[in-house]
Amino acid sequence: MRFFLMVVAAAAFLAAGAPAAWAQGEFPLKYVPAEENDPLTSMGMSYMGGMPQKPPQIKALPQGLSDNVRYFAMAVGGKRLWAVLDASSPPKLYVDLAGKGDLSAAEPIDGKAAGSQCSYGPVDLTMGEGASAVTAKVVFVSVANNQILGARAGGYVAGMAKLDGQTYRVAVLDRNLDGRCDPAMGEDGKSRPWWQADAIAIDCNQDGKFTGSLGSGEIMPLSKAVCVKDKYYRVEVAPDGSSVKFEKYEPKMGTLDVGTAASLILMSDTGMHNLNGAGGKWQVPEGNYTCENLAVAGKGADSKECLLSGSDPGPLAKFEVRGGETTTIEIGPPLALKVDATAAGQGVISLEAALAGKGGETYSLAIRKGAVQPPPPKIKIFDASGKVLAEGNLEYG
């Protein structure tokens, strides 16, 4: 049975202060090194499990390694890297920054322990050659008793921007570690999907910090436009991260109607939209959308409130909203049980069950009633005569 864990990521865009002139302009950004566990740089962390034996792609090793060594293959900023972690005391990391598998001349990067993890760097990772070369500052992080190695940005570019009469600290993170502020996410076929886009943050409460997770609070995927207290601005970041520009933007608005109480997290070139409501109808900017998280609310046979988390958004996977028009996409009840059976080995059949909504979208059987999740459903298999051939419990996972 499929079990979908819905992360309710609030897409509260950017709250501003008292009404004032609609400001816009270009604002300078400067590089800021990040502290350990910075909530912004943690948005770009990617991990790779290690290998106990040296792979053949590593042609040469550093001298003086201990017996406590683990090998890693990593893709960082589109570049293939090999790394060797010597977990002796003090721990050291060697990275093949040239990407050629030769670590014989690699300089050791000393580790800095912080709780259950250890960080190495930042180091400069150069991609490309000549005038087109770009450099990303990368920090490597080992976790799980040095069994896993991650990579994140060593910092970000930040500055001050005046929006709607209020001054906010803004920052842009090279989340994909390619040394550039890439085109923002979008649905035009020329931009990155949101999980590969860089990130933008605005200190909405003006407390000097960027709080929340990606898409929640003050940090969101870099998009072509953001909403600041019901006012939209086009966003353009210089490729080298030296500045950010906000320009007045008045998108045409359309209506999305799903016909039932629902919670949706949608992506478009106007950013991440967190929609909630009993009516299931919202005003949104025109454009192409994808649905990343879906949940519908209702009442069970016992009249208790319940929540169904979507595992496949069906017709909401990709759709268009046109300005001045209503886009109707019906989802939710009535629901039907959907079971898929596949061979999982000799004499073994794997059953995968879900609930299908009226639009063809599917939901996990892990229906929540308040804060309570019921135990996995039981299942019985009968032959044509009604004899029970097998019975047991399905599993979440």
BALOBA-1460 file (C-alpha; in Angstrom, 3 decimals):
// residues 397
<rec num="1" residu="m" x="0.000" y="0.000" z="0.000"/>
<rec num="2" residu="r" x="1.324" y="3.398" z="-0.844"/>
<rec num="3" residu="f" x="1.719" y="5.781" z="2.029"/>
<rec num="4" residu="f" x="2.194" y="9.456" z="1.178"/>
<rec num="5" residu="l" x="3.698" y="11.687" z="3.835"/>
<rec num="6" residu="m" x="2.375" y="15.155" z="3.228"/>
<rec num="7" residu="v" x="4.664" y="17.938" z="4.306"/>
<rec num="8" residu="v" x="2.409" y="20.929" z="4.702"/>
<rec num="9" residu="a" x="4.713" y="23.625" z="3.446"/>
<rec num="10" residu="a" x="3.173" y="26.994" z="4.002"/>
<rec num="11" residu="a" x="3.698" y="29.217" z="1.013"/>
<rec num="12" residu="a" x="3.036" y="32.397" z="2.901"/>
<rec num="13" residu="f" x="4.821" y="34.627" z="0.540"/>
<rec num="14" residu="l" x="5.956" y="37.914" z="2.023"/>
<rec num="15" residu="a" x="4.102" y="40.039" z="4.539"/>
<rec num="16" residu="a" x="4.830" y="43.765" z="4.568"/>
<rec num="17" residu="g" x="4.070" y="46.611" z="6.942"/>
<rec num="18" residu="a" x="1.809" y="49.661" z="6.718"/>
<rec num="19" residu="p" x="0.639" y="50.849" z="3.272"/>
<rec num="20" residu="a" x="3.221" y="52.950" z="1.434"/>
<rec num="21" residu="a" x="4.481" y="53.712" z="-2.051"/>
<rec num="22" residu="w" x="4.887" y="50.705" z="-4.306"/>
<rec num="23" residu="a" x="8.675" y="50.470" z="-4.341"/>
<rec num="24" residu="q" x="10.762" y="48.714" z="-6.946"/>
<rec num="25" residu="g" x="14.343" y="48.742" z="-8.105"/>
<rec num="26" residu="e" x="17.662" y="46.927" z="-8.172"/>
<rec num="27" residu="f" x="19.474" y="46.177" z="-4.914"/>
<rec num="28" residu="p" x="23.107" y="45.022" z="-4.437"/>
<rec num="29" residu="l" x="23.902" y="41.665" z="-2.852"/>
<rec num="30" residu="k" x="27.146" y="40.540" z="-1.199"/>
<rec num="31" residu="y" x="28.429" y="37.100" z="-0.240"/>
<rec num="32" residu="v" x="27.816" y="36.068" z="3.371"/>
<rec num="33" residu="p" x="29.499" y="32.943" z="4.843"/>
<rec num="34" residu="a" x="26.952" y="30.705" z="6.541"/>
<rec num="35" residu="e" x="27.184" y="29.441" z="10.101"/>
<rec num="36" residu="e" x="26.702" y="25.782" z="10.987"/>
<rec num="37" residu="n" x="23.054" y="24.621" z="10.666"/>
<rec num="38" residu="d" x="22.010" y="27.843" z="8.952"/>
<rec num="39" residu="p" x="18.348" y="27.286" z="7.930"/>
<rec num="40" residu="l" x="18.945" y="28.820" z="4.498"/>
<rec num="41" residu="t" x="22.004" y="26.833" z="3.405"/>
<rec num="42" residu="s" x="20.463" y="23.617" z="4.745"/>
<rec num="43" residu="m" x="17.947" y="23.953" z="1.885"/>
<rec num="44" residu="g" x="20.623" y="22.861" z="-0.583"/>
<rec num="45" residu="m" x="21.913" y="19.779" z="1.225"/>
<rec num="46" residu="s" x="22.270" y="16.606" z="-0.845"/>
<rec num="47" residu="y" x="23.609" y="13.289" z="0.481"/>
<rec num="48" residu="m" x="25.384" y="10.227" z="-0.884"/>
<rec num="49" residu="g" x="26.152" y="6.916" z="0.804"/>
<rec num="50" residu="g" x="29.747" y="5.750" z="0.895"/>
<rec num="51" residu="m" x="31.579" y="2.599" z="-0.174"/>
<rec num="52" residu="p" x="33.952" y="0.552" z="2.011"/>
<rec num="53" residu="q" x="36.136" y="-0.502" z="-0.939"/>
<rec num="54" residu="k" x="37.981" y="1.755" z="-3.365"/>
<rec num="55" residu="p" x="36.112" y="1.949" z="-6.678"/>
<rec num="56" residu="p" x="38.177" y="1.503" z="-9.850"/>
<rec num="57" residu="q" x="37.341" y="5.053" z="-10.981"/>
<rec num="58" residu="i" x="39.662" y="6.399" z="-8.264"/>
<rec num="59" residu="k" x="43.057" y="6.102" z="-9.911"/>
<rec num="60" residu="a" x="45.306" y="7.344" z="-7.097"/>
<rec num="61" residu="l" x="44.940" y="8.006" z="-3.351"/>
<rec num="62" residu="p" x="46.549" y="10.459" z="-0.932"/>
<rec num="63" residu="q" x="49.508" y="9.235" z="1.101"/>
<rec num="64" residu="g" x="49.216" y="8.280" z="4.764"/>
<rec num="65" residu="l" x="45.584" y="7.167" z="4.924"/>
<rec num="66" residu="s" x="44.493" y="5.168" z="7.966"/>
<rec num="67" residu="d" x="42.534" y="1.906" z="7.852"/>
<rec num="68" residu="n" x="39.297" y="3.747" z="8.698"/>
<rec num="69" residu="v" x="38.481" y="5.028" z="5.211"/>
<rec num="70" residu="r" x="35.281" y="5.384" z="3.185"/>
<rec num="71" residu="y" x="34.871" y="6.343" z="-0.478"/>
<rec num="72" residu="f" x="32.192" y="8.542" z="-2.037"/>
<rec num="73" residu="a" x="30.960" y="9.368" z="-5.530"/>
<rec num="74" residu="m" x="29.052" y="12.656" z="-5.651"/>
<rec num="75" residu="a" x="27.382" y="14.893" z="-8.224"/>
<rec num="76" residu="v" x="27.867" y="18.499" z="-7.089"/>
<rec num="77" residu="g" x="26.785" y="21.386" z="-9.304"/>
<rec num="78" residu="g" x="26.579" y="19.019" z="-12.255"/>
<rec num="79" residu="k" x="30.179" y="17.931" z="-11.717"/>
<rec num="80" residu="r" x="31.176" y="14.345" z="-10.836"/>
<rec num="81" residu="l" x="33.449" y="14.235" z="-7.794"/>
<rec num="82" residu="w" x="35.263" y="11.501" z="-5.905"/>
<rec num="83" residu="a" x="35.999" y="11.893" z="-2.206"/>
<rec num="84" residu="v" x="37.838" y="9.909" z="0.443"/>
<rec num="85" residu="l" x="36.939" y="10.322" z="4.103"/>
<rec num="86" residu="d" x="39.580" y="9.284" z="6.632"/>
<rec num="87" residu="a" x="37.628" y="8.965" z="9.897"/>
<rec num="88" residu="s" x="40.679" y="8.641" z="12.111"/>
<rec num="89" residu="s" x="41.279" y="11.320" z="14.752"/>
<rec num="90" residu="p" x="41.189" y="14.092" z="13.675"/>
<rec num="91" residu="p" x="39.004" y="13.244" z="10.646"/>
<rec num="92" residu="k" x="40.097" y="14.447" z="7.211"/>
<rec num="93" residu="l" x="38.376" y="14.652" z="3.860"/>
<rec num="94" residu="y" x="40.077" y="14.524" z="0.486"/>
<rec num="95" residu="v" x="38.093" y="15.699" z="-2.566"/>
<rec num="96" residu="d" x="38.970" y="15.258" z="-6.226"/>
<rec num="97" residu="l" x="38.041" y="18.845" z="-7.164"/>
<rec num="98" residu="a" x="39.211" y="18.318" z="-10.752"/>
<rec num="99" residu="g" x="36.791" y="15.422" z="-11.184"/>
<rec num="100" residu="k" x="39.403" y="13.145" z="-12.763"/>
<rec num="101" residu="g" x="39.715" y="10.453" z="-10.084"/>
<rec num="102" residu="d" x="43.251" y="11.406" z="-9.038"/>
<rec num="103" residu="l" x="43.500" y="12.281" z="-5.332"/>
<rec num="104" residu="s" x="47.251" y="11.798" z="-4.980"/>
<rec num="105" residu="a" x="47.841" y="15.544" z="-4.612"/>
<rec num="106" residu="a" x="44.551" y="16.408" z="-2.864"/>
<rec num="107" residu="e" x="44.987" y="18.601" z="0.200"/>
<rec num="108" residu="p" x="43.306" y="17.319" z="3.375"/>
<rec num="109" residu="i" x="40.282" y="19.270" z="4.631"/>
<rec num="110" residu="d" x="40.103" y="19.152" z="8.419"/>
<rec num="111" residu="g" x="36.765" y="18.229" z="9.944"/>
<rec num="112" residu="k" x="34.854" y="20.333" z="12.467"/>
<rec num="113" residu="a" x="32.646" y="18.200" z="14.688"/>
<rec num="114" residu="a" x="29.211" y="19.532" z="15.665"/>
<rec num="115" residu="g" x="27.061" y="17.029" z="17.509"/>
<rec num="116" residu="s" x="26.530" y="13.905" z="15.426"/>
<rec num="117" residu="q" x="27.914" y="15.444" z="12.229"/>
<rec num="118" residu="c" x="31.223" y="16.792" z="11.000"/>
<rec num="119" residu="s" x="31.712" y="19.553" z="8.419"/>
<rec num="120" residu="y" x="34.615" y="20.136" z="6.027"/>
<rec num="121" residu="g" x="35.301" y="23.393" z="4.234"/>
<rec num="122" residu="p" x="34.203" y="25.559" z="2.603"/>
<rec num="123" residu="v" x="36.220" y="24.745" z="-0.478"/>
<rec num="124" residu="d" x="36.133" y="26.388" z="-3.909"/>
<rec num="125" residu="l" x="34.653" y="24.176" z="-6.604"/>
<rec num="126" residu="t" x="35.332" y="25.528" z="-10.115"/>
<rec num="127" residu="m" x="33.156" y="24.524" z="-13.056"/>
<rec num="128" residu="g" x="33.958" y="25.335" z="-16.657"/>
<rec num="129" residu="e" x="37.139" y="26.805" z="-18.072"/>
<rec num="130" residu="g" x="38.513" y="30.188" z="-19.055"/>
<rec num="131" residu="a" x="36.238" y="33.216" z="-19.067"/>
<rec num="132" residu="s" x="33.139" y="31.037" z="-18.618"/>
<rec num="133" residu="a" x="34.416" y="29.379" z="-15.433"/>
<rec num="134" residu="v" x="32.345" y="29.849" z="-12.262"/>
<rec num="135" residu="t" x="33.151" y="28.971" z="-8.678"/>
<rec num="136" residu="a" x="30.883" y="27.700" z="-5.938"/>
<rec num="137" residu="k" x="31.855" y="27.595" z="-2.261"/>
<rec num="138" residu="v" x="30.897" y="24.153" z="-0.967"/>
<rec num="139" residu="v" x="30.839" y="22.638" z="2.522"/>
<rec num="140" residu="f" x="30.871" y="18.852" z="2.868"/>
<rec num="141" residu="v" x="29.119" y="17.266" z="5.850"/>
<rec num="142" residu="s" x="29.459" y="13.687" z="7.109"/>
<rec num="143" residu="v" x="26.660" y="12.059" z="9.111"/>
<rec num="144" residu="a" x="25.554" y="8.600" z="10.311"/>
<rec num="145" residu="n" x="28.954" y="7.726" z="11.778"/>
<rec num="146" residu="n" x="30.697" y="8.865" z="8.561"/>
<rec num="147" residu="q" x="28.633" y="6.482" z="6.429"/>
<rec num="148" residu="i" x="27.010" y="9.333" z="4.477"/>
<rec num="149" residu="l" x="28.527" y="12.484" z="2.994"/>
<rec num="150" residu="g" x="26.532" y="15.568" z="2.048"/>
<rec num="151" residu="a" x="27.257" y="18.826" z="0.249"/>
<rec num="152" residu="r" x="25.743" y="22.264" z="0.794"/>
<rec num="153" residu="a" x="26.494" y="25.878" z="-0.071"/>
<rec num="154" residu="g" x="29.110" y="27.570" z="2.094"/>
<rec num="155" residu="g" x="27.077" y="30.773" z="2.157"/>
<rec num="156" residu="y" x="24.727" y="32.964" z="0.154"/>
<rec num="157" residu="v" x="24.408" y="36.490" z="-1.242"/>
<rec num="158" residu="a" x="22.368" y="38.965" z="0.812"/>
<rec num="159" residu="g" x="21.428" y="42.638" z="0.971"/>
<rec num="160" residu="m" x="18.632" y="45.070" z="1.791"/>
<rec num="161" residu="a" x="15.610" y="45.773" z="-0.420"/>
<rec num="162" residu="k" x="12.835" y="48.331" z="-0.047"/>
<rec num="163" residu="l" x="9.435" y="46.880" z="-0.908"/>
<rec num="164" residu="d" x="6.138" y="48.654" z="-0.374"/>
<rec num="165" residu="g" x="7.814" y="51.253" z="1.840"/>
<rec num="166" residu="q" x="9.418" y="48.666" z="4.137"/>
<rec num="167" residu="t" x="13.089" y="47.638" z="4.177"/>
<rec num="168" residu="y" x="13.791" y="43.906" z="4.312"/>
<rec num="169" residu="r" x="16.906" y="41.779" z="4.329"/>
<rec num="170" residu="v" x="16.866" y="39.517" z="1.266"/>
<rec num="171" residu="a" x="19.107" y="36.628" z="0.296"/>
<rec num="172" residu="v" x="19.593" y="34.299" z="-2.657"/>
<rec num="173" residu="l" x="21.057" y="30.809" z="-2.248"/>
<rec num="174" residu="d" x="22.943" y="28.896" z="-4.953"/>
<rec num="175" residu="r" x="20.988" y="25.840" z="-3.881"/>
<rec num="176" residu="n" x="22.069" y="23.590" z="-6.760"/>
<rec num="177" residu="l" x="25.759" y="24.471" z="-6.231"/>
<rec num="178" residu="d" x="26.498" y="25.322" z="-9.861"/>
<rec num="179" residu="g" x="28.121" y="28.683" z="-9.092"/>
<rec num="180" residu="r" x="25.321" y="30.723" z="-10.670"/>
<rec num="181" residu="c" x="21.941" y="32.189" z="-9.851"/>
<rec num="182" residu="d" x="20.134" y="30.123" z="-12.454"/>
<rec num="183" residu="p" x="16.844" y="30.884" z="-14.154"/>
<rec num="184" residu="a" x="14.043" y="30.615" z="-11.642"/>
<rec num="185" residu="m" x="11.630" y="27.727" z="-11.541"/>
<rec num="186" residu="g" x="8.750" y="27.836" z="-13.983"/>
<rec num="187" residu="e" x="6.524" y="25.857" z="-16.280"/>
<rec num="188" residu="d" x="7.617" y="27.292" z="-19.632"/>
<rec num="189" residu="g" x="9.943" y="24.407" z="-20.457"/>
<rec num="190" residu="k" x="13.002" y="26.641" z="-20.237"/>
<rec num="191" residu="s" x="13.324" y="26.930" z="-16.467"/>
<rec num="192" residu="r" x="14.244" y="24.556" z="-13.690"/>
<rec num="193" residu="p" x="11.644" y="22.551" z="-11.739"/>
<rec num="194" residu="w" x="11.275" y="23.801" z="-8.185"/>
<rec num="195" residu="w" x="13.409" y="21.048" z="-6.620"/>
<rec num="196" residu="q" x="16.371" y="22.104" z="-8.789"/>
<rec num="197" residu="a" x="15.867" y="25.853" z="-8.478"/>
<rec num="198" residu="d" x="17.898" y="28.152" z="-6.276"/>
<rec num="199" residu="a" x="16.201" y="29.695" z="-3.228"/>
<rec num="200" residu="i" x="15.213" y="33.220" z="-2.220"/>
<rec num="201" residu="a" x="14.551" y="34.430" z="1.328"/>
<rec num="202" residu="i" x="13.062" y="37.622" z="2.746"/>
<rec num="203" residu="d" x="13.180" y="38.498" z="6.437"/>
<rec num="204" residu="c" x="9.452" y="39.225" z="6.632"/>
<rec num="205" residu="n" x="9.290" y="39.814" z="10.401"/>
<rec num="206" residu="q" x="12.502" y="41.889" z="10.289"/>
<rec num="207" residu="d" x="14.137" y="39.972" z="13.145"/>
<rec num="208" residu="g" x="17.462" y="39.573" z="11.324"/>
<rec num="209" residu="k" x="16.987" y="35.849" z="10.600"/>
<rec num="210" residu="f" x="15.656" y="33.684" z="7.806"/>
<rec num="211" residu="t" x="13.338" y="31.115" z="9.354"/>
<rec num="212" residu="g" x="11.357" y="28.141" z="8.128"/>
<rec num="213" residu="s" x="11.959" y="25.309" z="5.699"/>
<rec num="214" residu="l" x="11.907" y="25.532" z="1.913"/>
<rec num="215" residu="g" x="8.501" y="26.860" z="0.899"/>
<rec num="216" residu="s" x="7.570" y="27.581" z="4.500"/>
<rec num="217" residu="g" x="7.900" y="30.913" z="6.232"/>
<rec num="218" residu="e" x="10.566" y="33.198" z="4.797"/>
<rec num="219" residu="i" x="12.395" y="30.793" z="2.458"/>
<rec num="220" residu="m" x="11.046" y="29.670" z="-0.925"/>
<rec num="221" residu="p" x="12.228" y="28.371" z="-4.300"/>
<rec num="222" residu="l" x="13.451" y="31.176" z="-6.550"/>
<rec num="223" residu="s" x="10.600" y="31.994" z="-8.922"/>
<rec num="224" residu="k" x="9.976" y="34.629" z="-11.581"/>
<rec num="225" residu="a" x="7.619" y="36.568" z="-9.324"/>
<rec num="226" residu="v" x="6.777" y="36.901" z="-5.627"/>
<rec num="227" residu="c" x="3.770" y="38.297" z="-3.810"/>
<rec num="228" residu="v" x="4.330" y="40.949" z="-1.148"/>
<rec num="229" residu="k" x="1.173" y="41.766" z="0.782"/>
<rec num="230" residu="d" x="-1.106" y="41.098" z="-2.198"/>
<rec num="231" residu="k" x="1.213" y="42.944" z="-4.591"/>
<rec num="232" residu="y" x="3.249" y="41.013" z="-7.142"/>
<rec num="233" residu="y" x="6.818" y="41.756" z="-8.227"/>
<rec num="234" residu="r" x="8.891" y="40.265" z="-10.987"/>
<rec num="235" residu="v" x="12.191" y="38.985" z="-9.591"/>
<rec num="236" residu="e" x="15.471" y="38.961" z="-11.505"/>
<rec num="237" residu="v" x="18.790" y="37.974" z="-9.939"/>
<rec num="238" residu="a" x="22.096" y="38.782" z="-11.650"/>
<rec num="239" residu="p" x="23.747" y="35.526" z="-12.831"/>
<rec num="240" residu="d" x="26.754" y="36.205" z="-10.598"/>
<rec num="241" residu="g" x="24.505" y="36.990" z="-7.608"/>
<rec num="242" residu="s" x="25.660" y="40.613" z="-7.375"/>
<rec num="243" residu="s" x="22.140" y="42.097" z="-7.358"/>
<rec num="244" residu="v" x="18.419" y="41.401" z="-7.269"/>
<rec num="245" residu="k" x="15.764" y="43.415" z="-9.072"/>
<rec num="246" residu="f" x="12.084" y="43.710" z="-8.119"/>
<rec num="247" residu="e" x="9.701" y="45.163" z="-10.716"/>
<rec num="248" residu="k" x="6.000" y="45.958" z="-10.470"/>
<rec num="249" residu="y" x="3.865" y="43.155" z="-11.898"/>
<rec num="250" residu="e" x="0.093" y="42.880" z="-12.163"/>
<rec num="251" residu="p" x="-0.825" y="39.362" z="-13.280"/>
<rec num="252" residu="k" x="-4.261" y="38.559" z="-14.603"/>
<rec num="253" residu="m" x="-6.152" y="36.548" z="-12.004"/>
<rec num="254" residu="g" x="-8.217" y="33.443" z="-12.616"/>
<rec num="255" residu="t" x="-10.231" y="31.091" z="-10.412"/>
<rec num="256" residu="l" x="-9.366" y="27.510" z="-9.502"/>
<rec num="257" residu="d" x="-12.340" y="25.433" z="-8.313"/>
<rec num="258" residu="v" x="-11.807" y="21.846" z="-7.086"/>
<rec num="259" residu="g" x="-15.312" y="21.497" z="-5.673"/>
<rec num="260" residu="t" x="-14.411" y="20.256" z="-2.199"/>
<rec num="261" residu="a" x="-12.588" y="21.235" z="0.981"/>
<rec num="262" residu="a" x="-8.915" y="20.748" z="0.168"/>
<rec num="263" residu="s" x="-5.332" y="21.732" z="0.895"/>
<rec num="264" residu="l" x="-3.123" y="22.164" z="-2.160"/>
<rec num="265" residu="i" x="0.504" y="23.128" z="-2.624"/>
<rec num="266" residu="l" x="0.936" y="24.361" z="-6.180"/>
<rec num="267" residu="m" x="3.954" y="25.526" z="-8.154"/>
<rec num="268" residu="s" x="4.002" y="28.035" z="-10.986"/>
<rec num="269" residu="d" x="6.261" y="30.774" z="-12.293"/>
<rec num="270" residu="t" x="4.652" y="33.058" z="-9.700"/>
<rec num="271" residu="g" x="6.029" y="30.875" z="-6.929"/>
<rec num="272" residu="m" x="4.731" y="28.364" z="-4.437"/>
<rec num="273" residu="h" x="1.037" y="28.650" z="-3.586"/>
<rec num="274" residu="n" x="-0.417" y="27.111" z="-0.428"/>
<rec num="275" residu="l" x="-4.195" y="26.953" z="-0.842"/>
<rec num="276" residu="n" x="-6.558" y="25.928" z="1.946"/>
<rec num="277" residu="g" x="-10.295" y="26.317" z="2.270"/>
<rec num="278" residu="a" x="-13.628" y="24.663" z="2.912"/>
<rec num="279" residu="g" x="-15.011" y="26.021" z="-0.352"/>
<rec num="280" residu="g" x="-12.251" y="24.631" z="-2.551"/>
<rec num="281" residu="k" x="-12.153" y="27.784" z="-4.677"/>
<rec num="282" residu="w" x="-9.303" y="30.323" z="-4.932"/>
<rec num="283" residu="q" x="-8.145" y="33.320" z="-6.952"/>
<rec num="284" residu="v" x="-4.666" y="32.700" z="-8.414"/>
<rec num="285" residu="p" x="-2.490" y="34.322" z="-11.104"/>
<rec num="286" residu="e" x="-2.943" y="32.963" z="-14.621"/>
<rec num="287" residu="g" x="-0.347" y="30.456" z="-15.747"/>
<rec num="288" residu="n" x="0.646" y="26.796" z="-15.780"/>
<rec num="289" residu="y" x="0.594" y="24.899" z="-12.491"/>
<rec num="290" residu="t" x="1.744" y="21.627" z="-11.008"/>
<rec num="291" residu="c" x="0.468" y="20.136" z="-7.748"/>
<rec num="292" residu="e" x="3.124" y="18.970" z="-5.291"/>
<rec num="293" residu="n" x="0.929" y="18.103" z="-2.286"/>
<rec num="294" residu="l" x="-2.759" y="17.312" z="-2.043"/>
<rec num="295" residu="a" x="-5.141" y="16.593" z="0.834"/>
<rec num="296" residu="v" x="-8.917" y="16.619" z="1.145"/>
<rec num="297" residu="a" x="-10.991" y="16.851" z="4.306"/>
<rec num="298" residu="g" x="-14.328" y="15.232" z="5.106"/>
<rec num="299" residu="k" x="-16.266" y="13.124" z="7.581"/>
<rec num="300" residu="g" x="-16.131" y="9.368" z="8.003"/>
<rec num="301" residu="a" x="-19.024" y="6.997" z="8.651"/>
<rec num="302" residu="d" x="-18.705" y="7.834" z="12.356"/>
<rec num="303" residu="s" x="-19.120" y="11.566" z="11.521"/>
<rec num="304" residu="k" x="-15.593" y="12.319" z="12.714"/>
<rec num="305" residu="e" x="-13.443" y="14.762" z="10.736"/>
<rec num="306" residu="c" x="-10.818" y="12.970" z="8.656"/>
<rec num="307" residu="l" x="-7.989" y="13.932" z="6.301"/>
<rec num="308" residu="l" x="-6.915" y="12.051" z="3.171"/>
<rec num="309" residu="s" x="-3.413" y="12.678" z="1.861"/>
<rec num="310" residu="g" x="-2.931" y="12.421" z="-1.869"/>
<rec num="311" residu="s" x="-0.402" y="10.048" z="-3.390"/>
<rec num="312" residu="d" x="-1.088" y="11.001" z="-7.022"/>
<rec num="313" residu="p" x="-2.644" y="14.393" z="-7.887"/>
<rec num="314" residu="g" x="-4.292" y="13.044" z="-11.052"/>
<rec num="315" residu="p" x="-5.797" y="15.949" z="-13.060"/>
<rec num="316" residu="l" x="-3.974" y="18.433" z="-10.823"/>
<rec num="317" residu="a" x="-0.565" y="17.074" z="-11.877"/>
<rec num="318" residu="k" x="-0.403" y="19.746" z="-14.577"/>
<rec num="319" residu="f" x="-3.061" y="22.274" z="-15.499"/>
<rec num="320" residu="e" x="-3.581" y="25.846" z="-16.704"/>
<rec num="321" residu="v" x="-5.465" y="28.753" z="-15.167"/>
<rec num="322" residu="r" x="-6.500" y="31.551" z="-17.548"/>
<rec num="323" residu="g" x="-7.056" y="35.130" z="-16.486"/>
<rec num="324" residu="g" x="-10.709" y="36.081" z="-15.985"/>
<rec num="325" residu="e" x="-11.838" y="32.444" z="-16.275"/>
<rec num="326" residu="t" x="-12.698" y="29.626" z="-13.865"/>
<rec num="327" residu="t" x="-10.754" y="26.390" z="-14.135"/>
<rec num="328" residu="t" x="-12.862" y="23.571" z="-12.671"/>
<rec num="329" residu="i" x="-11.107" y="20.345" z="-11.717"/>
<rec num="330" residu="e" x="-13.294" y="18.082" z="-9.604"/>
<rec num="331" residu="i" x="-11.533" y="15.932" z="-7.018"/>
<rec num="332" residu="g" x="-12.403" y="14.144" z="-3.781"/>
<rec num="333" residu="p" x="-15.437" y="11.979" z="-2.877"/>
<rec num="334" residu="p" x="-17.008" y="9.706" z="-3.840"/>
<rec num="335" residu="l" x="-13.987" y="7.435" z="-3.399"/>
<rec num="336" residu="a" x="-13.337" y="3.953" z="-4.766"/>
<rec num="337" residu="l" x="-10.841" y="1.345" z="-3.601"/>
<rec num="338" residu="k" x="-8.079" y="0.732" z="-6.119"/>
<rec num="339" residu="v" x="-5.855" y="-2.361" z="-5.788"/>
<rec num="340" residu="d" x="-2.883" y="-3.246" z="-8.016"/>
<rec num="341" residu="a" x="-1.283" y="-6.690" z="-7.861"/>
<rec num="342" residu="t" x="2.236" y="-7.417" z="-9.137"/>
<rec num="343" residu="a" x="4.461" y="-10.484" z="-9.016"/>
<rec num="344" residu="a" x="7.200" y="-9.968" z="-6.434"/>
<rec num="345" residu="g" x="8.939" y="-13.332" z="-6.787"/>
<rec num="346" residu="q" x="8.090" y="-16.995" z="-7.092"/>
<rec num="347" residu="g" x="4.780" y="-17.581" z="-5.347"/>
<rec num="348" residu="v" x="4.717" y="-14.015" z="-4.003"/>
<rec num="349" residu="i" x="2.266" y="-11.293" z="-5.009"/>
<rec num="350" residu="s" x="2.589" y="-7.677" z="-3.906"/>
<rec num="351" residu="l" x="-0.659" y="-5.763" z="-3.380"/>
<rec num="352" residu="e" x="-0.726" y="-1.983" z="-3.538"/>
<rec num="353" residu="a" x="-3.941" y="-0.298" z="-2.423"/>
<rec num="354" residu="a" x="-5.162" y="3.296" z="-2.585"/>
<rec num="355" residu="l" x="-8.379" y="5.291" z="-2.716"/>
<rec num="356" residu="a" x="-9.314" y="6.879" z="-6.049"/>
<rec num="357" residu="g" x="-11.208" y="10.187" z="-6.182"/>
<rec num="358" residu="k" x="-13.672" y="11.387" z="-8.798"/>
<rec num="359" residu="g" x="-10.935" y="13.082" z="-10.816"/>
<rec num="360" residu="g" x="-8.747" y="9.971" z="-10.921"/>
<rec num="361" residu="e" x="-6.430" y="11.269" z="-8.197"/>
<rec num="362" residu="t" x="-5.439" y="8.774" z="-5.497"/>
<rec num="363" residu="y" x="-5.132" y="8.952" z="-1.720"/>
<rec num="364" residu="s" x="-3.362" y="6.876" z="0.888"/>
<rec num="365" residu="l" x="-5.463" y="4.490" z="2.991"/>
<rec num="366" residu="a" x="-3.752" y="6.062" z="6.012"/>
<rec num="367" residu="i" x="-6.761" y="8.266" z="6.742"/>
<rec num="368" residu="r" x="-6.180" y="10.551" z="9.707"/>
<rec num="369" residu="k" x="-8.947" y="11.348" z="12.163"/>
<rec num="370" residu="g" x="-7.733" y="14.390" z="14.048"/>
<rec num="371" residu="a" x="-4.213" y="13.564" z="15.217"/>
<rec num="372" residu="v" x="-4.877" y="9.809" z="15.155"/>
<rec num="373" residu="q" x="-3.755" y="7.515" z="12.350"/>
<rec num="374" residu="p" x="-5.580" y="4.171" z="12.325"/>
<rec num="375" residu="p" x="-3.729" y="0.860" z="12.099"/>
<rec num="376" residu="p" x="-3.083" y="-0.531" z="8.599"/>
<rec num="377" residu="p" x="-6.147" y="-2.181" z="7.002"/>
<rec num="378" residu="k" x="-6.629" y="-5.945" z="7.068"/>
<rec num="379" residu="i" x="-6.990" y="-7.913" z="3.868"/>
<rec num="380" residu="k" x="-8.475" y="-11.295" z="2.911"/>
<rec num="381" residu="i" x="-8.124" y="-13.102" z="-0.411"/>
<rec num="382" residu="f" x="-10.884" y="-15.494" z="-1.507"/>
<rec num="383" residu="d" x="-11.168" y="-18.053" z="-4.292"/>
<rec num="384" residu="a" x="-14.193" y="-18.359" z="-6.577"/>
<rec num="385" residu="s" x="-16.058" y="-20.493" z="-4.027"/>
<rec num="386" residu="g" x="-15.554" y="-17.991" z="-1.204"/>
<rec num="387" residu="k" x="-12.802" y="-19.917" z="0.552"/>
<rec num="388" residu="v" x="-10.191" y="-17.726" z="2.298"/>
<rec num="389" residu="l" x="-6.831" y="-18.333" z="0.626"/>
<rec num="390" residu="a" x="-4.782" y="-15.786" z="2.538"/>
<rec num="391" residu="e" x="-5.240" y="-12.964" z="5.037"/>
<rec num="392" residu="g" x="-3.095" y="-10.423" z="6.843"/>
<rec num="393" residu="n" x="-2.389" y="-6.728" z="7.244"/>
<rec num="394" residu="l" x="-1.240" y="-4.230" z="4.680"/>
<rec num="395" residu="e" x="1.731" y="-2.076" z="5.668"/>
<rec num="396" residu="y" x="2.339" y="1.648" z="5.428"/>
<rec num="397" residu="g" x="5.398" y="2.254" z="3.316"/>
